[in-house]
Every structure is written in C-alpha cells, then in structure tokens.
Amino acid sequence: MKGRTGKMLRRDSAVERLIATITAHEAGVELTKRVLEDKGLEDKTLEEIEKLRKKKLERAKTTLENTKKNRGS
C-alpha cells in the first residue's frame, strides 16, 4: 500500500513489535544474553548485561512513545 494508509499500517506493526520487545526485556536478561551470544560477546558480566538490558528497554520505550505520537494516537 502506498500513501497514508501504508504508513499507518507500518507504524501499527512497529508498535506491536516494540511492545513485544519491551515485554521480553522487562521479563529478564534472557533476551539480552541471547543477543550477546549471537554476536559472540558471551564474556560480559551480569552487571554489564543488566546495564545493556536497561539501556535497550529505555530506548525501546522512547521509540514506542515517538511512534505512537507520530501515528496520531
């Protein structure tokens, strides 16, 4: 789809993905550990992993707010 309708659909699906990501990050450090393992960075301490998780969570929440604001909700 083109135009405004396509843009709204993309934003709606982005909101759904962001909510799923936020939920996974709030559940614990499992998602962050999996991402680090995929990138070959398994040597991180629990403190570093928790710091990364909090940063990713904060960024995802900010992105969600901005996307909702731009969507018109």
C-alpha positions, -999 to +999 in steps of 0.1 A: +000+000+000+011+035-007+005+068+009-010+074+043-026+040+047+006+022+042+024+045+066-002+039+092+000+001+088+038+002+091+035+022+123+009-001+137+030-031+131+060-013+146+041-006+177+032-043+181+069-053+176+080-027+201+056-039+227+068-075+223+104-063+227+096-043+258+078-072+273+107-095+266+133-071+281+111-065+312+109-102+318+146-105+325+180-107+309+174-138+288+168-118+256+199-097+261+220-128+268+208-144+236+216-113+216+251-112+230+256-149+223+246-143+187+271-115+184+298-136+201+301-114+232+295-141+259+322-127+281+300-099+297+294-098+334+259-099+349+263-062+357+272-053+321+243-074+308+218-057+332+231-023+322+227-031+285+192-045+292+181-013+309+195+008+281+177-013+255+145-011+275+147+027+278+154+031+241+125+008+231+101+028+254+112+061+239+108+047+203+073+034+212+063+068+226+076+086+195+060+061+171+026+064+189+029+102+188+037+102+151+009+077+144-016+101+158-027+081+188 
